[in-house]
Amino acid sequence: MSEIQDILQKEECTIKNQRRSILKKLNTPSMTEAVQQFQNLHQEPSQKLIRTS
């Protein structure tokens, strides 16, 4: 966590709160799962971007 603090120049509690907020928005229990969701989004083409007509 201290490496993230150094890079972002934020307090530990701020980083924890932001992390908690991100996990809540993504509806995931962990950052590992959040990263997996992000990777899956970029591996599978979005149906909204593909025109089938």
Secondary structure, 3 states (H helix, E strand, C coil): CHHHHHHHCCCHHHHHHHHHHHHHHHCCCCHHHHHHHHHHHHHCCCCCCCCCC
